[in-house]
Amino acid sequence: MAMVLITIALLLTALAYASPPDPTWVGGFWDDGDFDDVVIVVTSVLAIPTLHRIDAPPTRIVLGLLLEAPTPTIAYDGSVHHAPRSPPAPAR
């Protein structure tokens, strides 16, 4: 898919340069109505946008330490558990 997109971009750029705009230095013959402006726009567009810096204050990074609260532990009392586990149910 990437190769297809790269090929299309290269072919469209080559086609845009292959169709030269009207010579504007010769007045009176070309009517400027055959959509040459599109060719000029395509051939003069930058592929990499310029980055504009914004005067903004630095971003504050807040770091904190989360402490785990101790949980009370209850000792296991085996005498509370009276019966052992029941046997598995018979297969039908």
PyMOL Python script that loads the backbone (N, CA, C, O; Angstrom):
from pymol import cmd

cmd.read_pdbstr("""\
ATOM      1  N   MET A   1       0.819  -1.184   0.000  1.00  0.00           N
ATOM      2  CA  MET A   1       0.000   0.000   0.000  1.00  0.00           C
ATOM      3  C   MET A   1       0.871   1.260   0.000  1.00  0.00           C
ATOM      4  O   MET A   1       0.551   2.255  -0.649  1.00  0.00           O
ATOM      5  N   ALA A   2       1.971   1.192   0.738  1.00  0.00           N
ATOM      6  CA  ALA A   2       2.858   2.349   0.790  1.00  0.00           C
ATOM      7  C   ALA A   2       3.490   2.608  -0.577  1.00  0.00           C
ATOM      8  O   ALA A   2       3.640   3.756  -0.994  1.00  0.00           O
ATOM      9  N   MET A   3       3.853   1.547  -1.256  1.00  0.00           N
ATOM     10  CA  MET A   3       4.459   1.717  -2.581  1.00  0.00           C
ATOM     11  C   MET A   3       3.463   2.325  -3.564  1.00  0.00           C
ATOM     12  O   MET A   3       3.846   3.121  -4.422  1.00  0.00           O
ATOM     13  N   VAL A   4       2.202   1.960  -3.446  1.00  0.00           N
ATOM     14  CA  VAL A   4       1.174   2.521  -4.334  1.00  0.00           C
ATOM     15  C   VAL A   4       1.037   4.015  -4.082  1.00  0.00           C
ATOM     16  O   VAL A   4       0.960   4.798  -5.029  1.00  0.00           O
ATOM     17  N   LEU A   5       1.006   4.419  -2.814  1.00  0.00           N
ATOM     18  CA  LEU A   5       0.878   5.839  -2.497  1.00  0.00           C
ATOM     19  C   LEU A   5       2.101   6.633  -2.945  1.00  0.00           C
ATOM     20  O   LEU A   5       1.967   7.751  -3.443  1.00  0.00           O
ATOM     21  N   ILE A   6       3.277   6.070  -2.772  1.00  0.00           N
ATOM     22  CA  ILE A   6       4.495   6.752  -3.220  1.00  0.00           C
ATOM     23  C   ILE A   6       4.508   6.886  -4.735  1.00  0.00           C
ATOM     24  O   ILE A   6       4.883   7.931  -5.266  1.00  0.00           O
ATOM     25  N   THR A   7       4.098   5.828  -5.436  1.00  0.00           N
ATOM     26  CA  THR A   7       4.053   5.865  -6.899  1.00  0.00           C
ATOM     27  C   THR A   7       3.058   6.907  -7.386  1.00  0.00           C
ATOM     28  O   THR A   7       3.347   7.654  -8.321  1.00  0.00           O
ATOM     29  N   ILE A   8       1.889   6.962  -6.757  1.00  0.00           N
ATOM     30  CA  ILE A   8       0.880   7.953  -7.158  1.00  0.00           C
ATOM     31  C   ILE A   8       1.402   9.365  -6.922  1.00  0.00           C
ATOM     32  O   ILE A   8       1.228  10.241  -7.770  1.00  0.00           O
ATOM     33  N   ALA A   9       2.041   9.592  -5.778  1.00  0.00           N
ATOM     34  CA  ALA A   9       2.572  10.925  -5.488  1.00  0.00           C
ATOM     35  C   ALA A   9       3.647  11.321  -6.498  1.00  0.00           C
ATOM     36  O   ALA A   9       3.682  12.467  -6.944  1.00  0.00           O
ATOM     37  N   LEU A  10       4.511  10.396  -6.856  1.00  0.00           N
ATOM     38  CA  LEU A  10       5.562  10.705  -7.831  1.00  0.00           C
ATOM     39  C   LEU A  10       4.988  10.951  -9.221  1.00  0.00           C
ATOM     40  O   LEU A  10       5.428  11.858  -9.927  1.00  0.00           O
ATOM     41  N   LEU A  11       4.011  10.146  -9.612  1.00  0.00           N
ATOM     42  CA  LEU A  11       3.419  10.329 -10.941  1.00  0.00           C
ATOM     43  C   LEU A  11       2.641  11.635 -11.039  1.00  0.00           C
ATOM     44  O   LEU A  11       2.714  12.324 -12.057  1.00  0.00           O
ATOM     45  N   LEU A  12       1.897  11.983  -9.990  1.00  0.00           N
ATOM     46  CA  LEU A  12       1.150  13.240 -10.033  1.00  0.00           C
ATOM     47  C   LEU A  12       2.083  14.444 -10.069  1.00  0.00           C
ATOM     48  O   LEU A  12       1.796  15.433 -10.743  1.00  0.00           O
ATOM     49  N   THR A  13       3.182  14.366  -9.355  1.00  0.00           N
ATOM     50  CA  THR A  13       4.148  15.464  -9.394  1.00  0.00           C
ATOM     51  C   THR A  13       4.774  15.582 -10.777  1.00  0.00           C
ATOM     52  O   THR A  13       4.942  16.686 -11.295  1.00  0.00           O
ATOM     53  N   ALA A  14       5.118  14.449 -11.371  1.00  0.00           N
ATOM     54  CA  ALA A  14       5.695  14.483 -12.722  1.00  0.00           C
ATOM     55  C   ALA A  14       4.690  15.020 -13.734  1.00  0.00           C
ATOM     56  O   ALA A  14       5.060  15.785 -14.624  1.00  0.00           O
ATOM     57  N   LEU A  15       3.432  14.631 -13.610  1.00  0.00           N
ATOM     58  CA  LEU A  15       2.410  15.144 -14.529  1.00  0.00           C
ATOM     59  C   LEU A  15       2.179  16.639 -14.335  1.00  0.00           C
ATOM     60  O   LEU A  15       1.913  17.351 -15.303  1.00  0.00           O
ATOM     61  N   ALA A  16       2.276  17.115 -13.118  1.00  0.00           N
ATOM     62  CA  ALA A  16       2.089  18.546 -12.877  1.00  0.00           C
ATOM     63  C   ALA A  16       3.206  19.352 -13.522  1.00  0.00           C
ATOM     64  O   ALA A  16       2.954  20.420 -14.079  1.00  0.00           O
ATOM     65  N   TYR A  17       4.426  18.859 -13.456  1.00  0.00           N
ATOM     66  CA  TYR A  17       5.531  19.567 -14.103  1.00  0.00           C
ATOM     67  C   TYR A  17       5.512  19.389 -15.618  1.00  0.00           C
ATOM     68  O   TYR A  17       6.093  20.205 -16.335  1.00  0.00           O
ATOM     69  N   ALA A  18       4.861  18.347 -16.119  1.00  0.00           N
ATOM     70  CA  ALA A  18       4.799  18.123 -17.564  1.00  0.00           C
ATOM     71  C   ALA A  18       3.815  19.067 -18.238  1.00  0.00           C
ATOM     72  O   ALA A  18       3.909  19.283 -19.446  1.00  0.00           O
ATOM     73  N   SER A  19       2.882  19.629 -17.498  1.00  0.00           N
ATOM     74  CA  SER A  19       1.915  20.568 -18.058  1.00  0.00           C
ATOM     75  C   SER A  19       2.300  21.971 -17.616  1.00  0.00           C
ATOM     76  O   SER A  19       1.856  22.433 -16.565  1.00  0.00           O
ATOM     77  N   PRO A  20       3.114  22.651 -18.403  1.00  0.00           N
ATOM     78  CA  PRO A  20       3.580  23.972 -17.974  1.00  0.00           C
ATOM     79  C   PRO A  20       2.442  24.993 -17.990  1.00  0.00           C
ATOM     80  O   PRO A  20       1.544  24.913 -18.827  1.00  0.00           O
ATOM     81  N   PRO A  21       2.482  25.933 -17.082  1.00  0.00           N
ATOM     82  CA  PRO A  21       1.456  26.974 -17.083  1.00  0.00           C
ATOM     83  C   PRO A  21       1.637  27.922 -18.266  1.00  0.00           C
ATOM     84  O   PRO A  21       2.662  27.914 -18.947  1.00  0.00           O
ATOM     85  N   ASP A  22       0.620  28.727 -18.482  1.00  0.00           N
ATOM     86  CA  ASP A  22       0.678  29.696 -19.580  1.00  0.00           C
ATOM     87  C   ASP A  22       1.811  30.692 -19.349  1.00  0.00           C
ATOM     88  O   ASP A  22       2.058  31.111 -18.218  1.00  0.00           O
ATOM     89  N   PRO A  23       2.490  31.063 -20.421  1.00  0.00           N
ATOM     90  CA  PRO A  23       3.516  32.099 -20.269  1.00  0.00           C
ATOM     91  C   PRO A  23       2.850  33.452 -20.035  1.00  0.00           C
ATOM     92  O   PRO A  23       2.288  34.047 -20.954  1.00  0.00           O
ATOM     93  N   THR A  24       2.918  33.919 -18.817  1.00  0.00           N
ATOM     94  CA  THR A  24       2.224  35.165 -18.472  1.00  0.00           C
ATOM     95  C   THR A  24       2.972  36.399 -18.955  1.00  0.00           C
ATOM     96  O   THR A  24       2.427  37.502 -18.940  1.00  0.00           O
ATOM     97  N   TRP A  25       4.227  36.217 -19.385  1.00  0.00           N
ATOM     98  CA  TRP A  25       4.971  37.372 -19.872  1.00  0.00           C
ATOM     99  C   TRP A  25       4.516  37.813 -21.257  1.00  0.00           C
ATOM    100  O   TRP A  25       4.844  38.917 -21.692  1.00  0.00           O
ATOM    101  N   VAL A  26       3.750  36.948 -21.968  1.00  0.00           N
ATOM    102  CA  VAL A  26       3.194  37.329 -23.265  1.00  0.00           C
ATOM    103  C   VAL A  26       1.729  37.689 -23.029  1.00  0.00           C
ATOM    104  O   VAL A  26       0.906  36.806 -22.791  1.00  0.00           O
ATOM    105  N   GLY A  27       1.410  38.936 -23.092  1.00  0.00           N
ATOM    106  CA  GLY A  27       0.060  39.372 -22.774  1.00  0.00           C
ATOM    107  C   GLY A  27      -0.872  39.333 -23.966  1.00  0.00           C
ATOM    108  O   GLY A  27      -0.439  39.478 -25.110  1.00  0.00           O
ATOM    109  N   GLY A  28      -2.174  39.135 -23.693  1.00  0.00           N
ATOM    110  CA  GLY A  28      -3.182  39.235 -24.722  1.00  0.00           C
ATOM    111  C   GLY A  28      -3.541  37.952 -25.422  1.00  0.00           C
ATOM    112  O   GLY A  28      -4.583  37.916 -26.077  1.00  0.00           O
ATOM    113  N   PHE A  29      -2.754  36.889 -25.335  1.00  0.00           N
ATOM    114  CA  PHE A  29      -3.060  35.672 -26.083  1.00  0.00           C
ATOM    115  C   PHE A  29      -3.700  34.609 -25.196  1.00  0.00           C
ATOM    116  O   PHE A  29      -4.657  33.955 -25.611  1.00  0.00           O
ATOM    117  N   TRP A  30      -3.186  34.427 -23.983  1.00  0.00           N
ATOM    118  CA  TRP A  30      -3.745  33.410 -23.087  1.00  0.00           C
ATOM    119  C   TRP A  30      -4.780  34.058 -22.190  1.00  0.00           C
ATOM    120  O   TRP A  30      -4.567  35.149 -21.662  1.00  0.00           O
ATOM    121  N   ASP A  31      -5.901  33.379 -22.023  1.00  0.00           N
ATOM    122  CA  ASP A  31      -7.012  33.967 -21.276  1.00  0.00           C
ATOM    123  C   ASP A  31      -6.998  33.621 -19.784  1.00  0.00           C
ATOM    124  O   ASP A  31      -7.846  34.104 -19.034  1.00  0.00           O
ATOM    125  N   ASP A  32      -6.061  32.804 -19.352  1.00  0.00           N
ATOM    126  CA  ASP A  32      -5.943  32.421 -17.947  1.00  0.00           C
ATOM    127  C   ASP A  32      -7.209  31.712 -17.460  1.00  0.00           C
ATOM    128  O   ASP A  32      -7.606  31.858 -16.303  1.00  0.00           O
ATOM    129  N   GLY A  33      -7.832  30.951 -18.343  1.00  0.00           N
ATOM    130  CA  GLY A  33      -9.047  30.252 -17.970  1.00  0.00           C
ATOM    131  C   GLY A  33      -8.961  28.757 -18.163  1.00  0.00           C
ATOM    132  O   GLY A  33      -9.994  28.088 -18.195  1.00  0.00           O
ATOM    133  N   ASP A  34      -7.768  28.208 -18.293  1.00  0.00           N
ATOM    134  CA  ASP A  34      -7.649  26.769 -18.547  1.00  0.00           C
ATOM    135  C   ASP A  34      -7.098  26.007 -17.342  1.00  0.00           C
ATOM    136  O   ASP A  34      -6.449  24.974 -17.505  1.00  0.00           O
ATOM    137  N   PHE A  35      -7.351  26.505 -16.150  1.00  0.00           N
ATOM    138  CA  PHE A  35      -7.016  25.843 -14.891  1.00  0.00           C
ATOM    139  C   PHE A  35      -5.520  25.597 -14.712  1.00  0.00           C
ATOM    140  O   PHE A  35      -5.124  24.582 -14.137  1.00  0.00           O
ATOM    141  N   ASP A  36      -4.690  26.513 -15.197  1.00  0.00           N
ATOM    142  CA  ASP A  36      -3.247  26.401 -14.983  1.00  0.00           C
ATOM    143  C   ASP A  36      -2.889  26.707 -13.533  1.00  0.00           C
ATOM    144  O   ASP A  36      -1.843  26.287 -13.039  1.00  0.00           O
ATOM    145  N   ASP A  37      -3.763  27.439 -12.863  1.00  0.00           N
ATOM    146  CA  ASP A  37      -3.471  27.794 -11.475  1.00  0.00           C
ATOM    147  C   ASP A  37      -3.341  26.553 -10.597  1.00  0.00           C
ATOM    148  O   ASP A  37      -2.601  26.564  -9.614  1.00  0.00           O
ATOM    149  N   VAL A  38      -4.048  25.496 -10.944  1.00  0.00           N
ATOM    150  CA  VAL A  38      -3.942  24.250 -10.188  1.00  0.00           C
ATOM    151  C   VAL A  38      -2.537  23.679 -10.324  1.00  0.00           C
ATOM    152  O   VAL A  38      -1.972  23.184  -9.349  1.00  0.00           O
ATOM    153  N   VAL A  39      -1.972  23.743 -11.515  1.00  0.00           N
ATOM    154  CA  VAL A  39      -0.611  23.246 -11.738  1.00  0.00           C
ATOM    155  C   VAL A  39       0.378  24.061 -10.913  1.00  0.00           C
ATOM    156  O   VAL A  39       1.297  23.498 -10.318  1.00  0.00           O
ATOM    157  N   ILE A  40       0.202  25.361 -10.873  1.00  0.00           N
ATOM    158  CA  ILE A  40       1.101  26.213 -10.093  1.00  0.00           C
ATOM    159  C   ILE A  40       0.984  25.884  -8.607  1.00  0.00           C
ATOM    160  O   ILE A  40       1.993  25.830  -7.903  1.00  0.00           O
ATOM    161  N   VAL A  41      -0.224  25.667  -8.132  1.00  0.00           N
ATOM    162  CA  VAL A  41      -0.417  25.337  -6.716  1.00  0.00           C
ATOM    163  C   VAL A  41       0.223  23.992  -6.385  1.00  0.00           C
ATOM    164  O   VAL A  41       0.889  23.862  -5.358  1.00  0.00           O
ATOM    165  N   VAL A  42       0.028  22.994  -7.241  1.00  0.00           N
ATOM    166  CA  VAL A  42       0.569  21.659  -6.966  1.00  0.00           C
ATOM    167  C   VAL A  42       2.090  21.672  -6.972  1.00  0.00           C
ATOM    168  O   VAL A  42       2.717  21.013  -6.143  1.00  0.00           O
ATOM    169  N   THR A  43       2.687  22.409  -7.892  1.00  0.00           N
ATOM    170  CA  THR A  43       4.147  22.400  -7.974  1.00  0.00           C
ATOM    171  C   THR A  43       4.803  23.299  -6.936  1.00  0.00           C
ATOM    172  O   THR A  43       6.013  23.203  -6.729  1.00  0.00           O
ATOM    173  N   SER A  44       4.050  24.164  -6.284  1.00  0.00           N
ATOM    174  CA  SER A  44       4.657  25.051  -5.297  1.00  0.00           C
ATOM    175  C   SER A  44       4.312  24.682  -3.859  1.00  0.00           C
ATOM    176  O   SER A  44       4.695  25.398  -2.933  1.00  0.00           O
ATOM    177  N   VAL A  45       3.606  23.591  -3.656  1.00  0.00           N
ATOM    178  CA  VAL A  45       3.227  23.178  -2.305  1.00  0.00           C
ATOM    179  C   VAL A  45       4.403  22.473  -1.644  1.00  0.00           C
ATOM    180  O   VAL A  45       5.079  21.651  -2.264  1.00  0.00           O
ATOM    181  N   LEU A  46       4.636  22.802  -0.387  1.00  0.00           N
ATOM    182  CA  LEU A  46       5.678  22.128   0.383  1.00  0.00           C
ATOM    183  C   LEU A  46       5.113  20.853   0.982  1.00  0.00           C
ATOM    184  O   LEU A  46       3.972  20.826   1.442  1.00  0.00           O
ATOM    185  N   ALA A  47       5.910  19.805   0.976  1.00  0.00           N
ATOM    186  CA  ALA A  47       5.462  18.540   1.551  1.00  0.00           C
ATOM    187  C   ALA A  47       5.650  18.513   3.057  1.00  0.00           C
ATOM    188  O   ALA A  47       4.943  17.785   3.753  1.00  0.00           O
ATOM    189  N   ILE A  48       6.580  19.285   3.566  1.00  0.00           N
ATOM    190  CA  ILE A  48       6.846  19.311   5.000  1.00  0.00           C
ATOM    191  C   ILE A  48       6.360  20.648   5.545  1.00  0.00           C
ATOM    192  O   ILE A  48       6.861  21.698   5.141  1.00  0.00           O
ATOM    193  N   PRO A  49       5.395  20.623   6.451  1.00  0.00           N
ATOM    194  CA  PRO A  49       4.899  21.890   6.994  1.00  0.00           C
ATOM    195  C   PRO A  49       5.935  22.530   7.918  1.00  0.00           C
ATOM    196  O   PRO A  49       6.726  21.843   8.564  1.00  0.00           O
ATOM    197  N   THR A  50       5.909  23.839   7.961  1.00  0.00           N
ATOM    198  CA  THR A  50       6.814  24.539   8.860  1.00  0.00           C
ATOM    199  C   THR A  50       6.200  24.572  10.248  1.00  0.00           C
ATOM    200  O   THR A  50       4.989  24.726  10.406  1.00  0.00           O
ATOM    201  N   LEU A  51       7.043  24.425  11.236  1.00  0.00           N
ATOM    202  CA  LEU A  51       6.569  24.426  12.612  1.00  0.00           C
ATOM    203  C   LEU A  51       6.670  25.834  13.175  1.00  0.00           C
ATOM    204  O   LEU A  51       7.710  26.485  13.080  1.00  0.00           O
ATOM    205  N   HIS A  52       5.582  26.288  13.755  1.00  0.00           N
ATOM    206  CA  HIS A  52       5.562  27.603  14.376  1.00  0.00           C
ATOM    207  C   HIS A  52       5.617  27.420  15.884  1.00  0.00           C
ATOM    208  O   HIS A  52       4.805  26.700  16.464  1.00  0.00           O
ATOM    209  N   ARG A  53       6.574  28.072  16.503  1.00  0.00           N
ATOM    210  CA  ARG A  53       6.696  27.970  17.951  1.00  0.00           C
ATOM    211  C   ARG A  53       5.715  28.942  18.586  1.00  0.00           C
ATOM    212  O   ARG A  53       5.546  30.068  18.120  1.00  0.00           O
ATOM    213  N   ILE A  54       5.094  28.506  19.617  1.00  0.00           N
ATOM    214  CA  ILE A  54       4.147  29.337  20.352  1.00  0.00           C
ATOM    215  C   ILE A  54       4.805  29.722  21.672  1.00  0.00           C
ATOM    216  O   ILE A  54       5.395  28.884  22.354  1.00  0.00           O
ATOM    217  N   ASP A  55       4.696  30.987  22.018  1.00  0.00           N
ATOM    218  CA  ASP A  55       5.245  31.426  23.296  1.00  0.00           C
ATOM    219  C   ASP A  55       4.300  30.996  24.404  1.00  0.00           C
ATOM    220  O   ASP A  55       3.345  31.697  24.738  1.00  0.00           O
ATOM    221  N   ALA A  56       4.579  29.859  24.951  1.00  0.00           N
ATOM    222  CA  ALA A  56       3.754  29.306  26.020  1.00  0.00           C
ATOM    223  C   ALA A  56       4.651  28.973  27.203  1.00  0.00           C
ATOM    224  O   ALA A  56       5.833  28.676  27.032  1.00  0.00           O
ATOM    225  N   PRO A  57       4.086  29.024  28.396  1.00  0.00           N
ATOM    226  CA  PRO A  57       4.907  28.654  29.552  1.00  0.00           C
ATOM    227  C   PRO A  57       5.246  27.173  29.501  1.00  0.00           C
ATOM    228  O   PRO A  57       4.528  26.389  28.880  1.00  0.00           O
ATOM    229  N   PRO A  58       6.330  26.792  30.150  1.00  0.00           N
ATOM    230  CA  PRO A  58       6.702  25.376  30.120  1.00  0.00           C
ATOM    231  C   PRO A  58       5.646  24.515  30.808  1.00  0.00           C
ATOM    232  O   PRO A  58       4.960  24.954  31.731  1.00  0.00           O
ATOM    233  N   THR A  59       5.542  23.320  30.348  1.00  0.00           N
ATOM    234  CA  THR A  59       4.583  22.391  30.926  1.00  0.00           C
ATOM    235  C   THR A  59       5.093  21.932  32.283  1.00  0.00           C
ATOM    236  O   THR A  59       6.257  21.560  32.434  1.00  0.00           O
ATOM    237  N   ARG A  60       4.213  21.965  33.252  1.00  0.00           N
ATOM    238  CA  ARG A  60       4.597  21.521  34.594  1.00  0.00           C
ATOM    239  C   ARG A  60       4.350  20.027  34.704  1.00  0.00           C
ATOM    240  O   ARG A  60       3.269  19.530  34.386  1.00  0.00           O
ATOM    241  N   ILE A  61       5.356  19.338  35.152  1.00  0.00           N
ATOM    242  CA  ILE A  61       5.241  17.898  35.342  1.00  0.00           C
ATOM    243  C   ILE A  61       5.132  17.648  36.841  1.00  0.00           C
ATOM    244  O   ILE A  61       6.022  18.002  37.614  1.00  0.00           O
ATOM    245  N   VAL A  62       4.044  17.042  37.225  1.00  0.00           N
ATOM    246  CA  VAL A  62       3.804  16.780  38.639  1.00  0.00           C
ATOM    247  C   VAL A  62       4.121  15.320  38.908  1.00  0.00           C
ATOM    248  O   VAL A  62       3.530  14.416  38.317  1.00  0.00           O
ATOM    249  N   LEU A  63       5.059  15.114  39.806  1.00  0.00           N
ATOM    250  CA  LEU A  63       5.424  13.766  40.210  1.00  0.00           C
ATOM    251  C   LEU A  63       5.047  13.600  41.671  1.00  0.00           C
ATOM    252  O   LEU A  63       5.258  14.498  42.486  1.00  0.00           O
ATOM    253  N   GLY A  64       4.502  12.476  41.985  1.00  0.00           N
ATOM    254  CA  GLY A  64       4.127  12.217  43.366  1.00  0.00           C
ATOM    255  C   GLY A  64       4.438  10.782  43.726  1.00  0.00           C
ATOM    256  O   GLY A  64       4.672   9.940  42.859  1.00  0.00           O
ATOM    257  N   LEU A  65       4.436  10.523  45.004  1.00  0.00           N
ATOM    258  CA  LEU A  65       4.712   9.190  45.495  1.00  0.00           C
ATOM    259  C   LEU A  65       3.444   8.674  46.151  1.00  0.00           C
ATOM    260  O   LEU A  65       2.945   9.274  47.103  1.00  0.00           O
ATOM    261  N   LEU A  66       2.933   7.586  45.657  1.00  0.00           N
ATOM    262  CA  LEU A  66       1.737   6.990  46.231  1.00  0.00           C
ATOM    263  C   LEU A  66       2.159   5.918  47.214  1.00  0.00           C
ATOM    264  O   LEU A  66       2.842   4.957  46.862  1.00  0.00           O
ATOM    265  N   LEU A  67       1.746   6.100  48.426  1.00  0.00           N
ATOM    266  CA  LEU A  67       2.060   5.127  49.458  1.00  0.00           C
ATOM    267  C   LEU A  67       0.845   4.249  49.691  1.00  0.00           C
ATOM    268  O   LEU A  67      -0.283   4.735  49.775  1.00  0.00           O
ATOM    269  N   GLU A  68       1.084   2.973  49.793  1.00  0.00           N
ATOM    270  CA  GLU A  68      -0.010   2.042  50.033  1.00  0.00           C
ATOM    271  C   GLU A  68      -0.282   2.001  51.530  1.00  0.00           C
ATOM    272  O   GLU A  68       0.619   1.771  52.337  1.00  0.00           O
ATOM    273  N   ALA A  69      -1.527   2.225  51.878  1.00  0.00           N
ATOM    274  CA  ALA A  69      -1.902   2.197  53.289  1.00  0.00           C
ATOM    275  C   ALA A  69      -1.888   0.751  53.769  1.00  0.00           C
ATOM    276  O   ALA A  69      -2.370  -0.138  53.067  1.00  0.00           O
ATOM    277  N   PRO A  70      -1.350   0.509  54.937  1.00  0.00           N
ATOM    278  CA  PRO A  70      -1.318  -0.871  55.431  1.00  0.00           C
ATOM    279  C   PRO A  70      -2.734  -1.372  55.720  1.00  0.00           C
ATOM    280  O   PRO A  70      -3.542  -0.678  56.337  1.00  0.00           O
ATOM    281  N   THR A  71      -3.010  -2.570  55.269  1.00  0.00           N
ATOM    282  CA  THR A  71      -4.323  -3.174  55.513  1.00  0.00           C
ATOM    283  C   THR A  71      -4.205  -4.117  56.701  1.00  0.00           C
ATOM    284  O   THR A  71      -3.219  -4.839  56.843  1.00  0.00           O
ATOM    285  N   PRO A  72      -5.213  -4.099  57.541  1.00  0.00           N
ATOM    286  CA  PRO A  72      -5.135  -4.991  58.700  1.00  0.00           C
ATOM    287  C   PRO A  72      -5.248  -6.444  58.254  1.00  0.00           C
ATOM    288  O   PRO A  72      -6.077  -6.781  57.408  1.00  0.00           O
ATOM    289  N   THR A  73      -4.424  -7.283  58.818  1.00  0.00           N
ATOM    290  CA  THR A  73      -4.456  -8.704  58.483  1.00  0.00           C
ATOM    291  C   THR A  73      -5.110  -9.476  59.620  1.00  0.00           C
ATOM    292  O   THR A  73      -4.873  -9.207  60.798  1.00  0.00           O
ATOM    293  N   ILE A  74      -5.924 -10.424  59.243  1.00  0.00           N
ATOM    294  CA  ILE A  74      -6.603 -11.259  60.221  1.00  0.00           C
ATOM    295  C   ILE A  74      -5.997 -12.649  60.121  1.00  0.00           C
ATOM    296  O   ILE A  74      -5.896 -13.218  59.034  1.00  0.00           O
ATOM    297  N   ALA A  75      -5.604 -13.177  61.238  1.00  0.00           N
ATOM    298  CA  ALA A  75      -5.005 -14.517  61.254  1.00  0.00           C
ATOM    299  C   ALA A  75      -6.073 -15.555  60.926  1.00  0.00           C
ATOM    300  O   ALA A  75      -7.223 -15.424  61.345  1.00  0.00           O
ATOM    301  N   TYR A  76      -5.688 -16.585  60.177  1.00  0.00           N
ATOM    302  CA  TYR A  76      -6.622 -17.637  59.780  1.00  0.00           C
ATOM    303  C   TYR A  76      -6.853 -18.568  60.964  1.00  0.00           C
ATOM    304  O   TYR A  76      -5.920 -19.054  61.602  1.00  0.00           O
ATOM    305  N   ASP A  77      -8.120 -18.792  61.224  1.00  0.00           N
ATOM    306  CA  ASP A  77      -8.486 -19.700  62.313  1.00  0.00           C
ATOM    307  C   ASP A  77      -9.072 -20.949  61.679  1.00  0.00           C
ATOM    308  O   ASP A  77     -10.176 -20.901  61.137  1.00  0.00           O
ATOM    309  N   GLY A  78      -8.372 -22.043  61.733  1.00  0.00           N
ATOM    310  CA  GLY A  78      -8.817 -23.287  61.115  1.00  0.00           C
ATOM    311  C   GLY A  78     -10.008 -23.920  61.796  1.00  0.00           C
ATOM    312  O   GLY A  78     -10.683 -24.754  61.193  1.00  0.00           O
ATOM    313  N   SER A  79     -10.287 -23.554  63.034  1.00  0.00           N
ATOM    314  CA  SER A  79     -11.424 -24.161  63.734  1.00  0.00           C
ATOM    315  C   SER A  79     -12.758 -23.639  63.231  1.00  0.00           C
ATOM    316  O   SER A  79     -13.789 -24.270  63.460  1.00  0.00           O
ATOM    317  N   VAL A  80     -12.760 -22.514  62.556  1.00  0.00           N
ATOM    318  CA  VAL A  80     -14.014 -21.968  62.034  1.00  0.00           C
ATOM    319  C   VAL A  80     -14.512 -22.823  60.874  1.00  0.00           C
ATOM    320  O   VAL A  80     -15.720 -22.941  60.670  1.00  0.00           O
ATOM    321  N   HIS A  81     -13.627 -23.403  60.136  1.00  0.00           N
ATOM    322  CA  HIS A  81     -13.990 -24.197  58.963  1.00  0.00           C
ATOM    323  C   HIS A  81     -14.277 -25.623  59.439  1.00  0.00           C
ATOM    324  O   HIS A  81     -13.351 -26.404  59.655  1.00  0.00           O
ATOM    325  N   HIS A  82     -15.574 -25.966  59.603  1.00  0.00           N
ATOM    326  CA  HIS A  82     -15.962 -27.229  60.226  1.00  0.00           C
ATOM    327  C   HIS A  82     -15.898 -28.406  59.266  1.00  0.00           C
ATOM    328  O   HIS A  82     -15.323 -29.441  59.602  1.00  0.00           O
ATOM    329  N   ALA A  83     -16.467 -28.272  58.098  1.00  0.00           N
ATOM    330  CA  ALA A  83     -16.586 -29.426  57.211  1.00  0.00           C
ATOM    331  C   ALA A  83     -15.572 -29.329  56.087  1.00  0.00           C
ATOM    332  O   ALA A  83     -15.265 -28.235  55.613  1.00  0.00           O
ATOM    333  N   PRO A  84     -15.051 -30.470  55.659  1.00  0.00           N
ATOM    334  CA  PRO A  84     -14.175 -30.441  54.488  1.00  0.00           C
ATOM    335  C   PRO A  84     -15.008 -30.206  53.229  1.00  0.00           C
ATOM    336  O   PRO A  84     -16.238 -30.181  53.276  1.00  0.00           O
ATOM    337  N   ARG A  85     -14.344 -30.041  52.151  1.00  0.00           N
ATOM    338  CA  ARG A  85     -15.035 -29.805  50.884  1.00  0.00           C
ATOM    339  C   ARG A  85     -15.820 -31.036  50.503  1.00  0.00           C
ATOM    340  O   ARG A  85     -15.381 -32.162  50.739  1.00  0.00           O
ATOM    341  N   SER A  86     -16.988 -30.821  49.911  1.00  0.00           N
ATOM    342  CA  SER A  86     -17.821 -31.962  49.521  1.00  0.00           C
ATOM    343  C   SER A  86     -17.220 -32.648  48.306  1.00  0.00           C
ATOM    344  O   SER A  86     -16.476 -32.031  47.544  1.00  0.00           O
ATOM    345  N   PRO A  87     -17.541 -33.920  48.125  1.00  0.00           N
ATOM    346  CA  PRO A  87     -17.016 -34.640  46.966  1.00  0.00           C
ATOM    347  C   PRO A  87     -17.687 -34.142  45.694  1.00  0.00           C
ATOM    348  O   PRO A  87     -18.755 -33.534  45.763  1.00  0.00           O
ATOM    349  N   PRO A  88     -17.088 -34.385  44.540  1.00  0.00           N
ATOM    350  CA  PRO A  88     -17.689 -33.943  43.285  1.00  0.00           C
ATOM    351  C   PRO A  88     -19.002 -34.670  43.027  1.00  0.00           C
ATOM    352  O   PRO A  88     -19.210 -35.793  43.485  1.00  0.00           O
ATOM    353  N   ALA A  89     -19.869 -34.015  42.296  1.00  0.00           N
ATOM    354  CA  ALA A  89     -21.167 -34.609  41.961  1.00  0.00           C
ATOM    355  C   ALA A  89     -20.942 -35.773  41.013  1.00  0.00           C
ATOM    356  O   ALA A  89     -20.053 -35.721  40.163  1.00  0.00           O
ATOM    357  N   PRO A  90     -21.742 -36.824  41.154  1.00  0.00           N
ATOM    358  CA  PRO A  90     -21.566 -37.977  40.258  1.00  0.00           C
ATOM    359  C   PRO A  90     -21.932 -37.619  38.822  1.00  0.00           C
ATOM    360  O   PRO A  90     -22.850 -36.834  38.581  1.00  0.00           O
ATOM    361  N   ALA A  91     -21.210 -38.197  37.879  1.00  0.00           N
ATOM    362  CA  ALA A  91     -21.474 -37.960  36.455  1.00  0.00           C
ATOM    363  C   ALA A  91     -22.725 -38.704  36.053  1.00  0.00           C
ATOM    364  O   ALA A  91     -22.945 -39.824  36.512  1.00  0.00           O
ATOM    365  N   ARG A  92     -23.524 -38.133  35.235  1.00  0.00           N
ATOM    366  CA  ARG A  92     -24.770 -38.780  34.800  1.00  0.00           C
ATOM    367  C   ARG A  92     -24.627 -39.380  33.446  1.00  0.00           C
ATOM    368  O   ARG A  92     -25.578 -39.963  32.926  1.00  0.00           O
TER     369      ARG A  92
END
""", "prot")
cmd.dss("prot")
cmd.show_as("cartoon", "prot")
cmd.util.cbc("prot")
cmd.orient("prot")
